[in-house]
Amino acid sequence: MRSGKKAKLFLTFATLFLCYGKTYAAHPLITDDAGTQGRGKFQLELNGEYSREREREAGVRVKERSAELGGIFSWGLTDSIDAVFGLPYCQYKVKENGTSIDESGLSDISLEVKWRFYEEEFLSLALKPGVTLPSGDDEKGLGAGRLTYGLFFIATKEIDSFVFHLNLGYTRNENTVDEREDLWHASLAGEIEVVKNLKFVANAGMERNPDRRSDTHPAFILGGVIYSLSENCDIDFGVKGGLNKPETDFSMLFGIALRF
């Protein structure tokens, strides 16, 4: 396979699976909540995702498998401000008409601050600015190649036994791989505790396609569960599906969160 074609595959499929420095407060949800850890408290999340994608265009069959393992560390600087550090490791394999490409390595490290600036009994609002550092190899499709930055608005609302989360965000996607620089994100999530220590969660959202060649923006839907083994330990599992062609067809998400 020619190197130019190889690079095109790397860049196309790298945009399909995470690797954008996103962190999750209630994995497996993509949408963050407005909660913070509290002064002097910490949370460590270990999350994984496995995804698969199939496409056929102009007689060319492409299959992609990808996986990410991520560590996310949150530190409560004050009762309403958290510092969040994310370290993702990515792997993907692409097959095009029988020819394979396989890459893995560290992706772009993320640094974020979540500030809960408003809270009443049933409503919390927060802002989360952040940056990603170009630690991933952009030539292998594992990173943007430049520092990126963005800002998210987060709202959490309790209605009876339901909790809802809304995210609206902007990312300045500086990059070396000819992707769009100005990206937006909008998503909504809900959760309900069905029995003690067990929550059902659901999530849907859309964000601007980083591929300049497409004006169809990836949209997803997700369902999952969160089970609290104890007050300070949660495990979770979720399934995410694409609602249109640019979104990854199918993903499984799993993780554990430890608070101390």
C-alpha positions in Angstrom: 0.0 0.0 0.0 1.4 3.4 -0.9 2.4 5.7 2.0 -0.1 8.4 1.0 -3.0 6.0 1.1 -1.7 4.7 4.4 -1.7 8.1 5.9 -5.2 8.8 4.6 -6.5 5.7 6.4 -4.7 6.7 9.6 -6.2 10.2 9.6 -9.7 9.1 8.7 -10.1 6.4 11.3 -8.2 8.1 14.1 -11.1 10.6 14.2 -13.6 7.8 14.8 -12.5 6.6 18.3 -11.9 9.0 21.2 -8.4 10.3 21.2 -9.7 13.9 21.7 -9.0 14.2 25.4 -12.5 13.8 26.7 -13.1 12.8 30.3 -16.2 11.4 31.8 -17.5 12.1 35.3 -20.0 9.2 35.2 -18.7 6.7 32.8 -20.0 5.1 30.5 -21.8 8.4 29.7 -20.1 10.7 27.2 -21.9 13.7 28.7 -20.3 15.1 31.8 -22.1 16.1 35.0 -21.7 19.3 37.1 -20.6 17.5 40.2 -17.1 18.0 41.7 -15.1 15.9 44.2 -14.9 18.3 47.1 -11.8 20.0 48.6 -8.9 17.5 49.1 -10.8 14.5 47.6 -9.7 12.5 44.7 -11.1 10.1 42.0 -9.3 7.7 39.8 -11.1 6.2 36.8 -9.8 3.4 34.7 -11.9 3.1 31.5 -11.9 1.1 28.4 -13.6 1.1 25.0 -13.7 -1.3 22.1 -15.2 -0.2 18.8 -15.8 -1.6 15.3 -16.6 0.0 12.0 -17.4 -1.3 8.5 -17.6 0.8 5.4 -17.9 0.1 1.7 -17.5 2.9 -0.8 -16.6 2.9 -4.5 -16.0 -0.8 -4.4 -13.5 -0.6 -1.5 -14.3 -2.5 1.7 -12.8 -1.1 4.9 -13.0 -2.7 8.4 -11.7 -1.0 11.5 -11.2 -2.3 15.1 -10.1 0.1 17.8 -9.6 0.1 21.5 -8.7 2.7 24.1 -7.6 2.3 27.7 -7.7 5.6 29.7 -6.7 6.7 33.2 -8.5 9.8 34.5 -7.4 11.5 37.8 -9.6 14.2 39.4 -8.4 16.3 42.3 -10.7 18.5 44.3 -8.9 21.9 44.6 -11.9 23.4 46.4 -15.4 22.3 47.0 -16.5 23.6 43.6 -13.3 23.3 41.5 -11.6 20.1 40.2 -8.4 19.6 38.3 -8.7 16.7 35.9 -5.8 14.8 34.1 -6.4 12.2 31.4 -3.9 9.7 30.0 -5.3 7.7 27.0 -3.6 4.7 25.2 -5.1 3.8 21.8 -4.8 0.9 19.4 -6.5 0.4 16.0 -6.4 -1.9 13.1 -7.7 -1.1 9.6 -8.2 -3.6 6.8 -8.8 -2.3 3.3 -9.6 -5.1 0.8 -7.4 -7.5 2.7 -4.5 -5.2 3.5 -4.0 -4.4 7.1 -2.6 -1.4 9.1 -2.1 -1.8 12.8 -1.0 1.0 15.1 -1.0 1.6 18.9 0.5 4.1 21.4 -0.1 7.0 23.7 -2.7 9.5 22.5 -3.0 13.2 23.4 -2.9 13.9 27.2 -5.7 16.1 28.5 -5.7 18.8 31.3 -9.0 20.3 32.4 -10.5 22.3 35.2 -14.2 22.0 36.2 -15.7 24.9 38.0 -19.2 24.5 39.4 -20.3 28.1 39.6 -23.9 27.7 40.5 -25.8 25.2 42.7 -29.2 25.1 44.3 -31.2 22.1 45.5 -32.0 20.6 42.1 -29.9 22.4 39.6 -26.1 22.7 39.2 -24.2 24.6 36.5 -20.5 24.3 35.6 -17.8 25.4 33.1 -15.0 23.1 32.0 -12.1 24.6 30.1 -9.3 22.3 28.9 -6.4 21.6 26.7 -4.9 18.5 25.1 -1.1 18.2 24.7 0.4 16.8 21.4 1.8 13.6 23.1 0.3 11.2 20.5 2.0 10.4 17.2 0.0 12.4 14.6 1.7 10.5 11.7 0.3 7.3 13.1 -3.2 8.8 13.6 -2.8 8.8 17.4 -3.0 12.6 18.0 -3.7 16.0 16.6 0.0 17.0 16.4 -0.7 20.4 18.1 -2.1 21.7 21.3 -5.9 21.9 21.2 -8.2 23.8 23.6 -11.9 24.1 24.4 -14.7 25.1 26.8 -17.8 23.1 27.9 -20.9 24.3 29.6 -22.5 21.7 31.9 -25.9 21.6 33.5 -27.3 19.0 35.8 -31.0 18.9 36.8 -32.8 16.6 39.2 -36.5 15.9 38.5 -38.1 13.5 40.9 -36.0 10.2 40.7 -34.4 11.2 37.4 -31.1 13.2 36.9 -30.4 14.9 33.6 -27.1 16.3 32.2 -26.7 18.7 29.3 -23.3 19.5 27.6 -22.7 22.3 25.1 -19.1 22.7 24.0 -16.6 24.2 21.7 -13.1 22.8 20.8 -10.4 24.6 18.8 -9.0 21.6 17.1 -5.5 22.8 16.1 -4.0 20.0 14.1 -1.4 18.8 11.5 -3.8 16.4 9.7 -6.0 18.8 7.8 -9.1 18.4 10.0 -11.6 21.2 10.8 -10.4 23.5 13.5 -13.7 24.7 14.9 -15.7 21.9 16.4 -18.9 22.0 18.5 -20.5 19.4 20.7 -24.1 19.0 22.1 -25.3 16.0 24.2 -27.9 15.1 26.7 -27.8 12.2 29.3 -30.2 10.8 31.9 -29.9 8.4 34.8 -32.2 6.7 37.3 -31.5 4.5 40.3 -33.7 1.4 39.7 -32.7 -0.4 42.8 -30.3 0.4 45.6 -26.7 1.0 44.2 -27.8 0.3 40.5 -28.4 3.0 38.0 -29.6 2.8 34.4 -28.1 5.5 32.2 -28.8 6.8 28.6 -27.1 9.3 26.4 -27.4 10.9 23.0 -25.4 13.6 21.2 -23.8 15.0 18.2 -20.6 16.9 17.3 -19.2 18.6 14.3 -17.4 16.3 11.9 -13.6 17.0 11.9 -13.5 15.6 8.3 -13.6 18.6 6.0 -15.0 16.5 3.2 -18.3 15.8 5.1 -21.1 18.0 6.3 -22.8 15.1 8.1 -22.0 15.3 11.7 -21.5 12.2 13.9 -24.5 11.3 16.1 -24.6 8.6 18.8 -27.0 6.9 21.2 -25.8 5.0 24.3 -27.3 2.9 27.1 -25.6 1.4 30.2 -25.5 0.6 33.9 -23.5 1.9 36.9 -23.3 -0.3 39.9 -21.9 1.0 43.3 -19.9 -1.8 45.0 -19.4 0.7 47.9 -19.7 4.4 48.6 -16.3 4.9 47.0 -16.2 2.4 44.2 -18.4 2.1 41.0 -18.2 -0.2 38.1 -20.0 0.4 34.8 -20.8 -1.0 31.4 -22.3 0.6 28.3 -23.1 0.1 24.6 -22.9 2.9 22.1 -24.2 2.9 18.5 -23.9 5.3 15.6 -27.0 7.1 14.4 -25.5 8.0 11.0 -22.6 7.0 8.8 -19.8 9.2 10.2 -20.3 7.9 13.7 -18.6 4.6 14.8 -21.0 1.7 14.2 -20.7 0.0 17.6 -18.7 0.4 20.8 -18.6 -1.3 24.2 -17.5 0.7 27.2 -16.5 -0.4 30.7 -14.8 1.1 33.6 -14.2 1.5 37.4 -14.1 4.6 39.5 -12.4 4.8 42.9 -12.8 7.8 45.2 -10.6 8.6 48.2 
